């Protein structure tokens, strides 16, 4: 049942959340809602296997579309979703405040240390194809709320991080900076006590993939025979996903140089340690403290398993 309609609209080069205003969600739908490069596709792979009860590679972007993305054929995608029988998986990079909130729809938020997410997002941006960038340029120039082409990624990873911090010296900013990152995570942190909201962390998936997959399966109310579940755990590993990248992410060929191989880059953490200066880290810490409560900041950097303290609402 609908609790509330979207409270705000997001219109950026990537996103137009107005699609949620009229899209009919169904009881049991599962929406993976995250900032970029925090484990979105990884979690979608897990959700997709649970829904299909199969470890075989499936086209994630087609079966679990990013519904509010501006570069998908929205009318066709909505029609296909409306005709689909059964539980559906969806994706969004919007805050919960820009989504309709239902009590019988499941929301999975995936978090990651922001510094790791930025390093991954840097590679992501550097590998956009010219065709994809031209499309985002057109979107921005035609939308009077944006009225600008998409800002190109800065080659230097430290400069890219400074822009993500919204340092005026590195403007113009793109649409996924620390402001958007914190807004998304704040919105789900505030809703973490809801029984239909699950918090998952990238670090926890790396540390205990099987355990986190069991949490996700239990949250979704899906039981899987043990032999098949073991196959799913193996199929959700980075090496397996990388090996089957084209079968999982065929649509990435349009947007990324190198296709799925670029999209599924390294899957590693702490690359930022070789990039950021002490001043960068101090500025990052100050920005995080200004935008997030301390318990949320701790969750983002450590996850559930890596934090010595109990995180209220996160240890579901």
VEXNU-137861 format. One record per residue (C-alpha): residue number from 0; x, y, z; residue in three letters. Coordinates in pm, whole numbers, plus 50000, padded with zeros to 5 digits. Layout:
# VEXNU-137861
resi	u	v	w	resn
NUM	X	Y	Z	ala
...
//
This chain:
# VEXNU-137861
resi	u	v	w	resn
0	50000	50000	50000	unk
1	50122	50349	49916	unk
2	50237	50545	50222	unk
3	50337	50858	50035	unk
4	50415	50979	49685	unk
5	50761	51116	49596	unk
6	50838	51425	49800	unk
7	51083	51576	49552	unk
8	51191	51551	49189	unk
9	51544	51483	49068	unk
10	51637	51610	48721	unk
11	52001	51575	48623	unk
12	52201	51455	48323	unk
13	52149	51097	48439	unk
14	51815	51104	48618	unk
15	51455	51216	48579	unk
16	51262	51087	48878	unk
17	50925	51207	48744	unk
18	50875	50856	48604	unk
19	50793	50740	48958	unk
20	50493	50974	48978	unk
21	50278	50746	48762	unk
22	50458	50412	48770	unk
23	50252	50147	48948	unk
24	50463	49953	49193	unk
25	50338	49613	49305	unk
26	50355	49433	49636	unk
27	50679	49236	49643	unk
28	50872	49456	49398	unk
29	51238	49496	49497	unk
30	51418	49826	49436	unk
31	51796	49843	49475	unk
32	51864	50207	49564	unk
33	52221	50330	49592	unk
34	52475	50598	49513	unk
35	52679	50499	49205	unk
36	52959	50243	49238	unk
37	52868	50113	49581	unk
38	52776	49759	49478	unk
39	52455	49824	49285	unk
40	52511	49574	49004	unk
41	52652	49319	49247	unk
42	52336	49335	49458	unk
43	52115	49328	49150	unk
44	52293	49010	49038	unk
45	52208	48853	49374	unk
46	51847	48971	49364	unk
47	51808	48854	49005	unk
48	51933	48504	49087	unk
49	51699	48482	49386	unk
50	51398	48590	49180	unk
51	51480	48354	48892	unk
52	51602	48073	49118	unk
53	51892	48027	48881	unk
54	52264	48099	48886	unk
55	52280	48130	48508	unk
56	52394	48470	48371	unk
57	52104	48704	48298	unk
58	52090	49053	48147	unk
59	52074	49266	48462	unk
60	52015	49603	48294	unk
61	51721	49466	48097	unk
62	51558	49258	48369	unk
63	51612	49508	48652	unk
64	51615	49844	48475	unk
65	51732	50175	48614	unk
66	51382	50314	48585	unk
67	51453	50684	48638	unk
68	51757	50696	48407	unk
69	51717	50950	48129	unk
70	51898	50743	47866	unk
71	51661	50443	47860	unk
72	51348	50422	47640	unk
73	51121	50489	47935	unk
74	50788	50416	47766	unk
75	50911	50081	47635	unk
76	51063	49983	47969	unk
77	50750	50077	48163	unk
78	50533	49882	47918	unk
79	50755	49575	47953	unk
80	50751	49598	48332	unk
81	50374	49639	48335	unk
82	50332	49327	48121	unk
83	50571	49121	48330	unk
84	50405	48866	48556	unk
85	50569	48801	48889	unk
86	50796	48992	49123	unk
87	51007	49262	48963	unk
88	51350	49403	49035	unk
89	51428	49771	48976	unk
90	51718	50008	49029	unk
91	51753	50375	49124	unk
92	52029	50617	49219	unk
93	51775	50857	49373	unk
94	51715	50927	49742	unk
95	51415	50763	49907	unk
96	51248	51106	49920	unk
97	51230	51104	49537	unk
98	51070	50758	49528	unk
99	50717	50651	49619	unk
100	50720	50483	49960	unk
101	50509	50169	49994	unk
102	50481	49937	50290	unk
103	50477	49625	50070	unk
104	50762	49715	49831	unk
105	51116	49618	49936	unk
106	51398	49875	49929	unk
107	51762	49760	49945	unk
108	52015	50036	50001	unk
109	52379	49949	49933	unk
110	52654	50156	50094	unk
111	53030	50180	50049	unk
112	53311	50389	50189	unk
113	53261	50714	49992	unk
114	53633	50734	49911	unk
115	53624	50391	49749	unk
116	53306	50477	49559	unk
117	53467	50795	49420	unk
118	53773	50608	49292	unk
119	53547	50359	49116	unk
120	53325	50638	48983	unk
121	53630	50810	48840	unk
122	53711	50505	48626	unk
123	53341	50480	48537	unk
124	53334	50837	48405	unk
125	53662	50812	48217	unk
126	53524	50519	48018	unk
127	53200	50674	47892	unk
128	53181	50643	47514	unk
129	53161	50955	47298	unk
130	52811	50850	47194	unk
131	52693	50827	47554	unk
132	52851	51160	47648	unk
133	52688	51328	47347	unk
134	52351	51198	47463	unk
135	52400	51340	47813	unk
136	52515	51669	47662	unk
137	52192	51688	47465	unk
138	51985	51600	47771	unk
139	52147	51875	47975	unk
140	52124	52140	47706	unk
141	51757	52066	47636	unk
142	51651	52070	48002	unk
143	51609	52431	48121	unk
144	51683	52324	48480	unk
145	52030	52211	48372	unk
146	52108	52411	48056	unk
147	52463	52277	48027	unk
148	52655	51988	47873	unk
149	52771	51708	48099	unk
150	53098	51799	48279	unk
151	53378	51578	48154	unk
152	53571	51368	48403	unk
153	53901	51510	48517	unk
154	54185	51275	48427	unk
155	54368	51318	48756	unk
156	54194	51108	49027	unk
157	54281	51357	49302	unk
158	54130	51644	49101	unk
159	53822	51428	49041	unk
160	53797	51372	49417	unk
161	53825	51747	49483	unk
162	53540	51808	49240	unk
163	53336	51537	49413	unk
164	53397	51733	49736	unk
165	53248	52034	49556	unk
166	53569	52235	49577	unk
167	53491	52553	49375	unk
168	53835	52540	49217	unk
169	53729	52224	49032	unk
170	53382	52330	48912	unk
171	53162	52266	48718	unk
172	53029	51970	48913	unk
173	52860	51662	48775	unk
174	52541	51514	48924	unk
175	52691	51266	49172	unk
176	52899	51463	49421	unk
177	52925	51434	49797	unk
178	52595	51623	49820	unk
179	52400	51360	49626	unk
180	52587	51073	49792	unk
181	52500	51195	50140	unk
182	52140	51278	50049	unk
183	52080	50924	49926	unk
184	52240	50759	50227	unk
185	52074	50995	50476	unk
186	51732	50917	50329	unk
187	51769	50542	50379	unk
188	51942	50571	50714	unk
189	51643	50764	50844	unk
190	51414	50484	50721	unk
191	51632	50196	50843	unk
192	51386	50082	51110	unk
193	51118	50009	50849	unk
194	51076	49633	50800	unk
195	51082	49677	50421	unk
196	51417	49863	50414	unk
197	51744	49668	50420	unk
198	52091	49817	50454	unk
199	52370	49626	50280	unk
200	52737	49724	50272	unk
201	52997	49658	50003	unk
202	53260	49562	50261	unk
203	53028	49308	50421	unk
204	52957	49151	50081	unk
205	53333	49117	50030	unk
206	53394	48980	50380	unk
207	53103	48734	50396	unk
208	52927	48703	50060	unk
209	52731	48396	50161	unk
210	52613	48549	50487	unk
211	52504	48874	50323	unk
212	52327	48684	50047	unk
213	52135	48494	50313	unk
214	52035	48826	50470	unk
215	51912	48950	50133	unk
216	51725	48625	50062	unk
217	51558	48632	50403	unk
218	51461	48998	50356	unk
219	51308	48915	50016	unk
220	51127	48613	50160	unk
221	51287	48376	49909	unk
222	51400	48025	50000	unk
223	51650	47845	49779	unk
224	51763	47480	49794	unk
225	52112	47462	49943	unk
226	52292	47317	49638	unk
227	52150	47592	49418	unk
228	52228	47858	49679	unk
229	52591	47747	49681	unk
230	52596	47792	49301	unk
231	52453	48141	49343	unk
232	52720	48236	49598	unk
233	52988	48128	49352	unk
234	52816	48311	49062	unk
235	52803	48633	49267	unk
236	53181	48642	49306	unk
237	53366	48920	49123	unk
238	53570	48681	48908	unk
239	53256	48500	48795	unk
240	53073	48824	48718	unk
241	53377	48955	48530	unk
242	53398	48632	48330	unk
243	53030	48651	48232	unk
244	53027	49031	48198	unk
245	52889	49043	47843	unk
246	52605	48806	47936	unk
247	52521	49012	48243	unk
248	52576	49363	48109	unk
249	52532	49358	47734	unk
250	52390	49711	47730	unk
251	52717	49841	47879	unk
252	52868	49814	47532	unk
253	52681	50130	47431	unk
254	52784	50342	47727	unk
255	53137	50225	47812	unk
256	53461	50187	47622	unk
257	53546	49824	47670	unk
258	53184	49744	47762	unk
259	53126	49519	48062	unk
260	53499	49476	48120	unk
261	53530	49849	48194	unk
262	53205	49858	48394	unk
263	53324	49572	48618	unk
264	53665	49727	48672	unk
265	53858	49601	48977	unk
266	53618	49559	49268	unk
267	53892	49663	49512	unk
268	53899	49908	49802	unk
269	54143	50168	49938	unk
270	54286	50283	49606	unk
271	54233	50632	49745	unk
272	54523	50586	49989	unk
273	54774	50631	49708	unk
274	54588	50933	49569	unk
275	54464	51164	49843	unk
276	54671	51401	50054	unk
277	54632	51463	50426	unk
278	54455	51790	50341	unk
279	54215	51608	50108	unk
280	54129	51363	50384	unk
281	54082	51642	50638	unk
282	53850	51828	50401	unk
283	53662	51505	50330	unk
284	53619	51439	50701	unk
285	53488	51790	50762	unk
286	53244	51761	50471	unk
287	53118	51425	50593	unk
288	53071	51552	50949	unk
289	52875	51851	50820	unk
290	52637	51635	50616	unk
291	52591	51310	50808	unk
292	52523	51193	51163	unk
293	52822	51021	51319	unk
294	52664	50674	51324	unk
295	52585	50692	50953	unk
296	52936	50814	50867	unk
297	53076	50521	51064	unk
298	52846	50277	50882	unk
299	52951	50410	50543	unk
300	53321	50366	50615	unk
301	53308	50033	50798	unk
302	52982	49851	50727	unk
303	52809	49619	50968	unk
304	53075	49350	51010	unk
305	53371	49585	51025	unk
306	53235	49811	51300	unk
307	53312	49726	51660	unk
308	53002	49913	51772	unk
309	52646	49799	51714	unk
310	52486	50012	51447	unk
311	52120	50079	51533	unk
312	51893	49945	51265	unk
313	52180	49829	51044	unk
314	52231	49481	51185	unk
315	51915	49335	51037	unk
//
